[in-house]
Amino acid sequence: MKVCLVGSSGGHLTHLYLLKEYWGKHDRIWVTFDKPDAKSILKDEKVYNCYYPTNRNFKNLVRNTFLAFKILFKERPDVIISSGAAVAVPFFWLSKLFGAKTVYIEVFDRIDKSTMTGKLVYPVTDLFIVQWDEMKKVYPRAINLGGIF
């Protein structure tokens, strides 16, 4: 199985990295920002750098959509996993063209209110994971797996 892990650097990247027990067993690629923390954490991984800033930045949304198309066409992942932020949106929506399944993990610090990215990817996400029972009111199809931290 080939896994594509998509997320901004910082906390989102750390969130995904904590899932190493799962993704460490699979062929994988990463999509994140070209920043020092990402370079350090992912120094031995295959990484595609995306455009940032992403939140509420239409120009980079368009650029990342083209990038997502190129990466998905070339790499053909079986599953795309993200915990945000906005860079995940084009990957999740385009995943349907390439037959990839999607897993979104809403961030730990959201207890009863959605994130913008969560709202945008929820309609096309195959498995939507929350970390608090209160979030099931916000995302009825979600499953609560508890905290990752």
C-alpha positions in Angstrom: 0.0 0.0 0.0 1.2 3.5 -0.8 0.4 6.3 1.6 0.4 10.0 1.0 0.7 12.1 4.1 -0.3 15.7 3.6 0.0 18.5 6.1 1.4 21.9 6.9 4.5 22.0 9.0 4.4 22.5 12.7 1.7 20.9 14.8 -0.1 19.2 11.8 3.2 17.6 10.7 3.9 16.4 14.3 0.4 15.0 14.5 1.0 12.9 11.4 4.4 11.9 12.4 3.0 10.5 15.7 1.2 7.9 13.5 4.5 6.3 12.5 3.4 2.9 13.8 1.0 2.9 11.0 2.7 4.6 8.1 6.1 3.2 8.9 5.0 -0.1 7.5 4.1 1.3 4.1 5.6 2.9 1.0 4.9 6.6 1.5 5.3 10.1 0.3 4.9 13.4 2.2 3.6 16.8 1.1 4.4 19.7 3.4 6.0 23.1 3.6 9.7 23.6 2.9 10.5 24.7 6.4 13.3 23.7 8.9 11.1 21.5 11.1 9.8 19.5 8.1 13.3 19.1 6.7 14.5 17.9 10.1 11.7 15.5 10.9 11.4 14.1 7.3 15.1 14.1 6.4 15.0 10.4 5.3 11.5 10.5 3.7 10.4 11.3 0.2 8.9 14.8 0.4 7.1 17.1 -2.0 7.1 20.7 -1.0 3.9 22.6 -1.4 3.2 26.3 -1.6 2.5 28.4 1.5 0.9 30.2 3.2 -2.2 28.2 2.5 -4.9 29.4 4.8 -7.2 31.8 3.0 -4.7 32.2 0.2 -6.4 31.7 -3.2 -3.2 31.9 -5.2 -1.6 29.1 -3.3 -4.8 27.1 -3.3 -4.6 27.1 -7.1 -0.9 26.4 -7.2 -1.4 23.5 -4.7 -4.3 22.1 -6.7 -2.0 21.8 -9.8 0.7 20.3 -7.6 -1.7 17.8 -6.1 -2.8 16.7 -9.6 0.8 16.2 -10.6 1.7 14.3 -7.4 -1.4 12.1 -7.5 -0.9 11.3 -11.2 2.7 10.4 -10.7 2.6 8.6 -7.3 -0.8 7.0 -7.4 -1.2 6.6 -3.6 -3.8 4.2 -2.2 -4.7 6.4 0.7 -4.2 10.1 1.6 -4.0 11.0 5.3 -4.1 14.5 6.7 -4.8 16.4 9.9 -4.7 19.7 8.0 -4.3 22.4 7.2 -5.5 23.9 3.9 -3.0 22.1 1.7 -5.0 18.9 2.3 -8.1 20.3 0.5 -7.0 19.9 -3.1 -5.5 16.5 -2.4 -8.8 15.2 -0.8 -11.0 16.5 -3.6 -8.7 15.3 -6.4 -8.3 11.9 -4.7 -11.6 10.8 -6.2 -10.2 11.2 -9.7 -7.4 8.8 -8.9 -9.3 6.2 -6.7 -7.4 7.0 -3.5 -9.1 6.7 -0.2 -8.9 9.5 2.3 -8.5 9.7 6.0 -8.8 13.0 7.8 -7.9 13.5 11.5 -9.4 16.6 13.0 -6.9 18.2 15.3 -6.8 17.6 19.0 -7.4 21.1 20.1 -10.8 21.2 18.5 -13.3 19.9 21.0 -16.7 21.2 19.8 -16.1 23.4 16.7 -14.9 22.4 13.2 -11.8 23.7 11.5 -12.0 25.3 8.1 -10.1 22.4 6.5 -12.3 19.9 8.3 -15.4 21.5 6.9 -14.0 21.6 3.4 -12.8 18.0 3.2 -15.6 16.3 5.2 -17.9 15.8 2.1 -15.2 13.7 0.3 -13.5 12.0 3.2 -13.8 8.2 3.4 -12.8 8.1 7.1 -13.2 11.1 9.2 -11.6 10.8 12.7 -12.2 13.0 15.7 -10.5 12.9 19.1 -13.4 14.1 21.3 -17.0 12.7 21.6 -18.3 16.3 21.4 -17.0 16.5 17.8 -19.4 13.8 16.7 -22.1 16.5 17.0 -20.2 18.6 14.5 -19.2 15.7 12.2 -21.9 13.0 12.5 -20.1 10.5 10.2 -16.9 10.8 12.2 -15.5 8.1 14.5 -13.8 9.0 17.7 -10.5 7.1 18.2 -9.4 9.2 21.2 -6.3 11.4 21.5 -3.3 10.7 19.3 -0.9 12.5 21.7 
